[in-house]
Amino acid sequence: MSMEANPIDVHRATDALLAGIDILAAQYPHLIFIATSNFENAIDPAFISRADLVEYIGIPDKSTSEKIFRDTMITMGKQWPKMLKLLDKPEFKTLMNDLNGMDGRRIRKTVFSACTFDKAVALDPNLLTIHDIQKAIKLAKGK
């Protein structure tokens, strides 16, 4: 619900969604609904009550955060292989500690963001530096 929305409209939309789910579930008993949200408190309890399974997935731990970051670097490194040399730098391990508290999407976007601070790096990500990554992490964390 946005603050600009009319509460009555929000209730109508929610009711329509719930009625639609009920109709589909009755017509197609083997249908699987998958939904995600970053705003747990904004989810209507009636929606949750219709779920057979609710999984809460929190912020990744340090090890998982590093795996997400490394995977993104390795994927990009297939196109720009010189980027991969950063994974072996001693400063890289320290940077991984700075990912603490970030969700997986923000961690992946940090790699892309790091390539945008300098036009030369944007044109050739092989020129990416540890400093660029550090700057992107700070930006993502609002520092």
N, C-alpha and C positions, 0 to 999 in steps of 0.2 A: 504494500500500500504506500503510495507516495503521499507526501503531505498536501499536494495540490489536488488529489483525488477527492471526490465527494464520497463520504463514508457509505452512503446508500448505494452508490455505484459499485463500490468495493464489495459490499455484501451481496449485491446481485450477481456480480462476476464470480464470487466465491461459490454462491449457491448453484450457479449454472455449471461451474467446473465440477462440483461434487455430484450434481445430478447426472452430468455426462459420464463421469467415472462409474457411477452406479449402473447406468444403462449399459455401458460397454462391458462391464464386469458380468452383468447378467446374460448378455447376448453371447459373450465370448469367454467362457470360464477359464480358458487356458492362456488368456492374454496377460502379458506381463507389463506392468507400468514401472518405469524407472524415472525417478525425479531427483534432482539435486538442488541444494540451496546453500548459500553462504549466510543466510539470515534465518537461523533456526527459530528465533522468537517471533518471526513474522508469519510462520506457517500456522494455518488454522488447525486447531486440535481435531476438528472433524475430518480433515484430510489425513492426519496421522492415524486416526482411529480406523481408517479403511485399509491401512497397510498391514500385510501379513508379516513383513520384516522391515525394520528400520535400522539402518546401519549409520552410526555416527563416526565419521572419519576426521580425526583431528589434524593438527599441523604436523608435518613430518618431523621425525627426530633428526638429530645431527647426521647420522649415517645415511638416512634416506634422502635428506636434503642434498648431501654431497653426491649421491648416486644420480639424483635428478639433474643436478648441475652438470656432472660429468657426462651423462647421457646426451644432454643438449649440446655440449661442446663436441663430443665425438660425432654426433649426427652432423653438425655443421662442419666438422673437420673433414668429412668425406668430400666436401666441396672446396674447403680452404684448409689444407692439411697443416699449414704452419701454425694454426691456432692451437693444435694439439701439444705443442711444446710448452704451453703455459701450464698444462696439467702436471708437469714434472718440476715446476719451479717451487722452491721452498715457501715462497709467499702464498702459494695457492692454498696450502693447508690452513693457513691463518685466515684467509678469506672465507673458507668454508664455515668457520665458526660464526662469521658474520651473517650467515643465512638463517641462523636460529630465529624462529618465530614467523618465518615466511611460509606461505602455502606453496604448493607445487607449481601452480600457474605463475605466480609471481617470480619464483626461482627461474623457471624457463624464460620468462620475459626479460629477466635481468641480463641474460646472455645477449639477447637481441638488442636490448637497450644499450649495452656496453659498446656496441658497434656503431652507435649513432652520434657520439660526442665529437667525432672528428670526421670530416668529409672523406679524407683519405681512407680511414678505416671502414667507413660505410661502403666505399667503392671496392675495397679489398680487405675483408675481414682477416686475412692473413696477418695484417698489421696490428691486430688487437693486442693490448698490453694488460698486465696485471692492474695497472693504475686505472685503466678503463673499466675493468670489472669491479674494482673497489668503488669507483665513483657510481657505477650503476647500482650496486648493492645499497650504498648510502641513500641514493635517490629513491629506491624502492621502499626503503624503510622510513622515508620522510626525514632524513637527517641532513 
